[in-house]
């Protein structure tokens, strides 16, 4: 029996938690974004990687720590610190983003493009339609009939993944086609590599995933005998350091791999195509087939997890609307439909949503971590309200060109640039969040004085 007053994990227990964190965050989709970032950042890959690692590794760990520190039972509970209505809005928006609208469809499109890019099928809508139908048919069948098959597959996938990546890295880094320093950065990476890398990390959706699934890690720590919120947060961060270092190294290597690939291919439309072409270049058909198999199974496992998690969450939020089975079928169907717009389009469509949700997620995490200093609902509400106001401008800025022109994006952007510092860098929400913090604290102190009067 584990003692109730336990204050820290043993070394073995920390490894278990670290393994859980790695499995939670690192998926096949995480491979494609640093590769494309490397292709675009070129010689500025080191700064870009730093920004990417902060968003894709550091912030997710802090998000889980925030849930543990506030003793929340999940995202809805944490977001309820603003209000119940906001908790419903944010929880639904977040789960739809990491579920049927973007992340779940992306599992099919990523595995398709990585598997068939070098075969020339990626431009065929019929090939994607057939592949995604089979992919989500299998995902739905396994989601409706829970089994341990994919869990067993997952246990073998991570080691195979890492070994195969290591082989690619050794081959690429020992015989580089071009020096990274000689690769010219493109677009925003020429002058804003750090900030652009930070924003590129949004695409992993790992902060959103941490808020949605972080309670899994928290409960595992509680089962190991630690119950004090501050200790849970500390152990989450301590155990996560190993995961963070490992993932950070992988992201850096993938970024350098992408930069070096500019020696034999141009910048590709997405990281899936780039990774497939890189593997084909170094290892030929055999390497491409191995990568394809690993990616397909890894993405399938992720898709099943997302579909089941979203179905369970929506059944809990709306118990009298649909059954868990009906939600599962609905989300699998929506994922299938959206996956057929293609990986590049999915990434493009997700950008405005991520630019809106990420500031809200980051501000919520920071407020939760600082909660011992204050527990005022007004602080939460003012910070969130002003952050949301500013994040709307970031959403508009990244809309697809047709919608952007329809809403008058140029005029709105010019207005936002005048009133929001750092807007051009994608951080126009920072000053409003700070202003909200000051107002919230001031109002809280005024309420205290009135109560004591």
C-alpha positions as CSV (number, residue, x, y, z in Angstrom):
1,X,0.0,0.0,0.0
2,X,1.4,3.4,-1.0
3,X,1.6,6.0,1.8
4,X,-0.8,8.9,1.6
5,X,1.8,11.5,2.6
6,X,4.2,10.6,-0.2
7,X,6.1,13.7,-1.4
8,X,8.0,12.6,-4.4
9,X,8.3,9.8,-7.0
10,X,11.0,7.2,-7.1
11,X,13.3,7.0,-10.1
12,X,11.3,4.1,-11.6
13,X,8.0,5.9,-11.1
14,X,9.4,9.0,-12.8
15,X,10.3,7.0,-15.8
16,X,6.8,5.6,-16.0
17,X,5.3,9.1,-15.9
18,X,7.9,10.3,-18.5
19,X,6.9,7.4,-20.8
20,X,3.2,8.4,-20.4
21,X,4.0,12.0,-21.3
22,X,6.0,10.9,-24.3
23,X,3.2,8.7,-25.5
24,X,0.7,11.5,-25.0
25,X,2.5,14.1,-26.9
26,X,4.7,12.5,-29.6
27,X,2.7,11.2,-32.5
28,X,3.4,10.8,-36.2
29,X,2.0,14.2,-36.9
30,X,4.8,15.8,-34.8
31,X,7.3,14.6,-37.3
32,X,6.1,16.7,-40.2
33,X,6.1,20.2,-38.8
34,X,9.7,20.5,-37.7
35,X,10.8,19.0,-41.0
36,X,9.0,21.7,-43.0
37,X,10.2,24.3,-40.5
38,X,13.7,23.2,-41.2
39,X,13.3,23.5,-44.9
40,X,12.0,27.1,-44.6
41,X,14.2,28.2,-41.7
42,X,17.5,27.0,-43.3
43,X,20.4,28.6,-41.6
44,X,18.1,30.1,-38.9
45,X,17.0,26.6,-37.8
46,X,18.5,27.0,-34.3
47,X,16.4,30.0,-33.4
48,X,13.3,28.5,-35.0
49,X,13.8,25.2,-33.1
50,X,14.1,27.1,-29.8
51,X,10.7,28.8,-30.4
52,X,9.2,25.5,-31.6
53,X,10.4,23.6,-28.5
54,X,9.0,26.2,-26.1
55,X,5.5,25.8,-27.7
56,X,5.6,22.1,-28.5
57,X,7.3,20.8,-25.4
58,X,7.6,23.3,-22.6
59,X,4.0,24.7,-22.6
60,X,2.3,21.3,-22.7
61,X,4.2,20.3,-19.6
62,X,3.1,23.5,-17.8
63,X,-0.5,22.8,-18.9
64,X,-0.5,19.4,-17.2
65,X,1.2,21.0,-14.1
66,X,-1.5,23.6,-14.1
67,X,-4.3,20.9,-13.9
68,X,-2.4,19.2,-11.1
69,X,-1.7,22.3,-9.2
70,X,-5.3,23.5,-9.2
71,X,-6.6,20.0,-8.4
72,X,-8.8,20.2,-11.4
73,X,-10.5,17.1,-12.8
74,X,-9.9,18.1,-16.4
75,X,-10.3,20.9,-18.9
76,X,-14.0,21.7,-18.1
77,X,-13.2,22.0,-14.4
78,X,-10.2,24.3,-15.1
79,X,-12.1,26.5,-17.6
80,X,-15.0,26.8,-15.2
81,X,-12.8,29.2,-13.2
82,X,-13.9,31.8,-15.8
83,X,-17.5,30.7,-16.0
84,X,-19.6,27.6,-16.8
85,X,-20.7,29.0,-20.1
86,X,-17.1,29.7,-21.1
87,X,-16.1,26.2,-19.9
88,X,-18.6,24.7,-22.3
89,X,-17.5,27.0,-25.2
90,X,-13.7,26.3,-24.6
91,X,-14.1,22.6,-24.0
92,X,-16.2,22.1,-27.1
93,X,-13.9,24.3,-29.3
94,X,-10.8,22.5,-28.1
95,X,-12.1,19.0,-28.5
96,X,-13.5,19.7,-31.9
97,X,-10.1,21.1,-32.9
98,X,-8.0,18.2,-31.6
99,X,-10.8,15.8,-32.8
100,X,-13.0,15.7,-35.9
101,X,-12.3,19.1,-37.3
102,X,-8.5,19.0,-37.6
103,X,-6.3,16.6,-35.7
104,X,-8.3,13.5,-36.4
105,X,-8.6,14.1,-40.1
106,X,-4.9,15.0,-40.2
107,X,-4.0,11.5,-39.0
108,X,-5.3,10.1,-42.3
109,X,-3.9,12.8,-44.5
110,X,-0.5,12.7,-42.9
111,X,-0.2,8.9,-43.2
112,X,-1.5,9.1,-46.8
113,X,1.0,11.7,-47.9
114,X,4.0,10.2,-46.2
115,X,3.1,6.8,-47.5
116,X,2.3,7.7,-51.1
117,X,4.1,11.0,-51.8
118,X,6.9,9.4,-53.7
119,X,4.5,7.1,-55.6
120,X,2.8,10.1,-57.2
121,X,-0.7,9.5,-55.7
122,X,-1.0,12.6,-53.5
123,X,-2.6,14.7,-56.2
124,X,-5.3,12.1,-56.8
125,X,-8.6,12.8,-54.9
126,X,-9.8,9.2,-55.6
127,X,-6.7,7.7,-54.0
128,X,-7.1,9.8,-50.8
129,X,-10.9,9.1,-50.8
130,X,-10.3,5.3,-50.9
131,X,-7.5,5.4,-48.4
132,X,-9.3,7.6,-45.9
133,X,-12.4,5.4,-46.2
134,X,-10.4,2.3,-45.3
135,X,-8.5,4.2,-42.6
136,X,-11.5,5.6,-40.8
137,X,-13.5,2.4,-41.3
138,X,-10.9,0.5,-39.4
139,X,-10.6,3.3,-36.8
140,X,-14.4,3.3,-36.3
141,X,-14.6,-0.5,-36.0
142,X,-11.9,-0.5,-33.3
143,X,-13.4,2.5,-31.6
144,X,-16.8,0.8,-31.2
145,X,-15.2,-2.4,-30.1
146,X,-12.5,-1.4,-27.6
147,X,-9.6,-3.9,-27.5
148,X,-6.0,-3.9,-26.5
149,X,-4.7,-4.5,-30.1
150,X,-3.7,-0.9,-30.8
151,X,-2.2,-0.6,-27.3
152,X,0.1,-3.6,-28.0
153,X,0.9,-2.1,-31.5
154,X,1.7,1.2,-29.8
155,X,4.2,-0.4,-27.5
156,X,6.2,-1.6,-30.5
157,X,5.7,1.6,-32.6
158,X,7.5,4.0,-30.4
159,X,10.8,2.0,-30.3
160,X,10.6,1.3,-34.1
161,X,9.9,5.0,-34.7
162,X,12.8,6.1,-32.7
163,X,15.2,3.5,-34.1
164,X,14.2,4.3,-37.7
165,X,14.5,8.1,-37.0
166,X,18.0,7.5,-35.5
167,X,19.1,5.6,-38.6
168,X,17.8,8.5,-40.9
169,X,19.6,11.1,-38.7
170,X,22.9,9.2,-38.7
171,X,22.8,8.8,-42.5
172,X,21.8,12.4,-43.1
173,X,24.2,14.0,-40.6
174,X,27.3,11.9,-41.5
175,X,26.9,12.6,-45.2
176,X,25.1,15.9,-45.5
177,X,24.2,17.1,-49.0
178,X,24.6,20.7,-48.0
179,X,25.7,22.7,-44.9
180,X,22.8,24.1,-42.9
181,X,24.5,27.5,-42.6
182,X,24.5,27.8,-46.4
183,X,20.7,27.3,-46.8
184,X,18.9,30.5,-47.2
185,X,15.8,31.0,-45.0
186,X,12.5,31.9,-46.7
187,X,9.4,34.0,-45.8
188,X,9.1,34.9,-42.1
189,X,12.1,32.8,-41.1
190,X,14.4,35.4,-42.7
191,X,13.9,37.9,-39.9
192,X,11.5,36.4,-37.3
193,X,12.8,32.8,-36.9
194,X,12.3,32.6,-33.2
195,X,8.8,33.9,-33.2
196,X,7.8,32.0,-36.3
197,X,9.1,28.8,-34.7
198,X,7.0,29.5,-31.7
199,X,3.9,29.9,-33.8
200,X,4.8,26.8,-35.9
201,X,4.6,24.8,-32.6
202,X,0.9,25.6,-32.5
203,X,0.4,23.1,-35.3
204,X,1.3,20.2,-33.0
205,X,-1.7,21.1,-30.9
206,X,0.1,19.7,-27.9
207,X,-0.9,22.4,-25.5
208,X,-4.5,21.8,-26.4
209,X,-3.9,18.0,-26.0
210,X,-2.3,18.6,-22.6
211,X,-5.4,20.4,-21.4
212,X,-7.7,17.8,-22.8
213,X,-5.8,14.6,-21.7
214,X,-3.5,15.9,-19.0
215,X,-5.8,14.5,-16.3
216,X,-4.6,11.0,-17.4
217,X,-1.1,11.9,-16.3
218,X,-2.3,13.6,-13.1
219,X,-4.4,10.5,-12.1
220,X,-1.4,8.2,-12.7
221,X,0.7,10.4,-10.3
222,X,-2.1,10.3,-7.7
223,X,-2.2,6.5,-8.0
224,X,1.5,6.5,-7.2
225,X,0.6,8.1,-3.8
226,X,1.1,11.8,-4.3
227,X,-2.0,13.9,-3.6
228,X,-0.9,17.4,-2.7
229,X,-1.5,19.7,-5.8
230,X,1.8,21.5,-5.6
231,X,3.7,18.2,-5.3
232,X,1.8,16.8,-8.3
233,X,2.7,19.8,-10.4
234,X,6.4,19.6,-9.3
235,X,6.6,15.8,-10.1
236,X,4.9,16.4,-13.5
237,X,7.6,18.9,-14.4
238,X,10.4,16.8,-13.0
239,X,9.3,13.7,-14.7
240,X,8.6,15.6,-17.9
241,X,12.1,17.0,-18.1
242,X,13.4,13.8,-19.6
243,X,10.6,13.7,-22.1
244,X,11.2,17.4,-22.9
245,X,14.9,16.8,-23.5
246,X,14.2,13.8,-25.7
247,X,11.5,15.5,-27.7
248,X,13.5,18.6,-28.0
249,X,16.5,16.7,-29.4
250,X,14.2,15.0,-31.9
251,X,12.7,18.3,-33.0
252,X,16.1,19.8,-33.5
253,X,17.3,16.8,-35.5
254,X,14.1,16.9,-37.6
255,X,14.6,20.6,-38.2
256,X,18.2,20.1,-39.3
257,X,17.2,17.2,-41.5
258,X,14.7,19.4,-43.2
259,X,17.2,22.2,-43.7
260,X,19.8,19.8,-45.2
261,X,17.2,18.4,-47.6
262,X,17.3,21.7,-49.4
263,X,20.5,20.2,-51.0
264,X,18.4,17.8,-53.1
265,X,14.8,19.0,-52.9
266,X,13.0,22.3,-52.8
267,X,10.7,23.5,-50.1
268,X,7.6,21.2,-50.2
269,X,4.0,22.2,-49.7
270,X,3.9,20.3,-46.3
271,X,6.2,18.2,-44.1
272,X,4.6,14.9,-44.9
273,X,5.7,15.1,-48.6
274,X,9.1,16.4,-47.5
275,X,9.7,13.5,-45.1
276,X,8.6,10.9,-47.6
277,X,11.0,12.4,-50.3
278,X,13.9,12.6,-47.7
279,X,13.4,8.9,-46.8
280,X,13.2,7.9,-50.4
281,X,16.4,9.8,-51.2
282,X,18.5,8.2,-48.4
283,X,17.0,4.6,-48.3
284,X,15.1,4.1,-51.5
285,X,11.9,2.1,-51.8
286,X,12.6,-0.2,-48.8
287,X,13.0,2.8,-46.5
288,X,9.8,4.5,-47.8
289,X,7.8,1.3,-47.2
290,X,9.0,1.0,-43.6
291,X,8.3,4.6,-42.9
292,X,4.8,4.2,-44.5
293,X,3.9,1.2,-42.3
294,X,5.1,2.9,-39.1
295,X,3.2,6.1,-39.9
296,X,0.0,4.3,-40.9
297,X,-0.2,2.3,-37.7
298,X,0.9,5.3,-35.5
299,X,-1.7,7.6,-37.1
300,X,-4.4,4.9,-36.8
301,X,-3.7,4.5,-33.1
302,X,-3.9,8.3,-32.6
303,X,-7.2,8.5,-34.6
304,X,-8.8,5.9,-32.5
305,X,-7.8,7.6,-29.3
306,X,-9.1,11.0,-30.5
307,X,-12.4,9.6,-31.7
308,X,-13.1,7.8,-28.4
309,X,-12.0,10.7,-26.2
310,X,-14.2,13.2,-28.1
311,X,-17.2,10.8,-28.0
312,X,-16.8,10.3,-24.3
313,X,-16.4,14.0,-23.6
314,X,-19.4,15.0,-25.6
315,X,-21.6,12.3,-24.1
316,X,-20.6,13.7,-20.7
317,X,-21.1,17.3,-21.6
318,X,-24.4,16.7,-23.4
319,X,-25.8,13.5,-21.8
320,X,-29.3,13.7,-23.4
321,X,-28.3,14.4,-27.0
322,X,-26.6,11.3,-28.4
323,X,-25.2,8.1,-27.1
324,X,-21.5,7.4,-27.0
325,X,-21.9,5.1,-30.0
326,X,-23.7,7.7,-32.0
327,X,-21.0,10.4,-31.1
328,X,-18.3,7.9,-32.1
329,X,-19.9,7.3,-35.5
330,X,-20.5,11.0,-36.0
331,X,-16.9,12.0,-35.2
332,X,-15.4,9.2,-37.4
333,X,-17.7,10.3,-40.3
334,X,-16.8,14.0,-39.9
335,X,-13.1,13.1,-39.7
336,X,-13.4,11.1,-42.9
337,X,-15.1,13.9,-44.8
338,X,-12.6,16.6,-43.7
339,X,-9.6,14.4,-44.3
340,X,-10.3,14.5,-48.0
341,X,-9.5,18.2,-48.4
342,X,-5.8,17.1,-48.1
343,X,-3.1,17.7,-45.6
344,X,-2.0,21.2,-46.8
345,X,-5.6,22.4,-46.8
346,X,-6.3,21.0,-43.3
347,X,-3.1,22.7,-41.9
348,X,-4.2,26.0,-43.6
349,X,-7.7,25.8,-42.3
350,X,-6.6,25.0,-38.8
351,X,-4.3,28.0,-38.6
352,X,-6.9,30.7,-37.8
353,X,-8.5,28.4,-35.1
354,X,-5.1,27.7,-33.5
355,X,-4.2,31.4,-33.5
356,X,-7.4,32.0,-31.6
357,X,-7.4,29.1,-29.2
358,X,-3.7,29.1,-28.3
359,X,-3.6,32.5,-26.6
360,X,-6.7,31.5,-24.6
361,X,-5.0,28.2,-23.6
362,X,-1.7,29.8,-22.7
363,X,-3.3,32.5,-20.6
364,X,-5.4,29.9,-18.8
365,X,-2.3,27.8,-18.0
366,X,-0.3,30.7,-16.7
367,X,-3.2,31.9,-14.5
368,X,-3.7,28.4,-13.1
369,X,0.0,28.1,-12.3
370,X,0.0,31.4,-10.5
371,X,-3.2,30.7,-8.6
372,X,-1.6,30.4,-5.2
373,X,-0.9,34.2,-5.5
374,X,-4.6,35.0,-6.2
375,X,-7.8,33.0,-6.6
376,X,-10.0,35.8,-8.0
377,X,-12.6,34.9,-10.7
378,X,-12.3,38.5,-11.9
379,X,-8.6,38.0,-12.7
380,X,-9.5,35.0,-14.8
381,X,-12.3,36.7,-16.5
382,X,-10.5,40.0,-17.4
383,X,-7.4,38.2,-18.6
384,X,-9.4,35.8,-20.7
385,X,-11.8,38.5,-22.0
386,X,-9.1,40.8,-23.3
387,X,-7.0,37.9,-24.6
388,X,-10.0,36.7,-26.6
389,X,-10.6,40.2,-28.0
390,X,-7.0,40.4,-29.3
391,X,-6.9,36.8,-30.5
392,X,-9.8,37.5,-32.8
393,X,-7.4,39.8,-34.8
394,X,-4.9,36.9,-35.1
395,X,-7.7,34.6,-36.3
396,X,-8.6,37.1,-39.0
397,X,-5.0,37.6,-40.1
398,X,-4.6,33.9,-40.9
399,X,-8.0,33.3,-42.6
400,X,-7.8,31.8,-46.1
401,X,-7.5,34.5,-48.8
402,X,-11.1,34.5,-49.9
403,X,-12.5,34.9,-46.4
404,X,-9.7,37.3,-45.5
405,X,-10.7,39.6,-48.3
406,X,-14.4,39.2,-47.6
407,X,-14.1,40.5,-44.0
408,X,-11.7,43.3,-45.0
409,X,-8.6,41.7,-43.6
410,X,-6.2,44.4,-44.7
411,X,-8.1,47.2,-42.9
412,X,-8.7,45.1,-39.8
413,X,-5.0,44.1,-39.8
414,X,-3.8,47.8,-40.1
415,X,-6.1,48.7,-37.2
416,X,-4.8,45.8,-35.1
417,X,-1.2,46.7,-35.8
418,X,-1.8,50.3,-34.5
419,X,-3.4,49.3,-31.2
420,X,-1.6,45.9,-30.4
421,X,2.1,45.8,-29.9
422,X,3.7,42.6,-31.3
423,X,0.7,42.0,-33.6
424,X,3.0,41.6,-36.6
425,X,4.9,38.8,-34.7
426,X,1.7,36.9,-33.9
427,X,1.6,38.0,-30.2
428,X,-0.9,40.9,-30.3
429,X,-2.7,39.3,-27.3
430,X,0.2,39.8,-24.8
431,X,-0.4,43.4,-23.8
432,X,-4.2,43.0,-23.5
433,X,-3.6,39.9,-21.3
434,X,-1.3,42.0,-19.0
435,X,-3.9,44.8,-18.9
436,X,-6.6,42.3,-18.0
437,X,-4.3,41.0,-15.2
438,X,-3.8,44.5,-13.8
439,X,-7.6,45.3,-14.0
440,X,-8.5,42.0,-12.4
441,X,-6.1,42.3,-9.5
442,X,-7.2,46.0,-9.0
443,X,-10.9,45.0,-8.9
444,X,-10.2,42.1,-6.5
445,X,-8.4,44.4,-4.1
446,X,-11.2,46.9,-4.2
447,X,-13.7,44.1,-3.4
448,X,-11.5,43.1,-0.5
449,X,-11.4,46.6,0.9
450,X,-15.2,46.9,0.6
451,X,-15.6,43.5,2.4
452,X,-13.3,44.7,5.2
453,X,-14.9,48.1,5.5
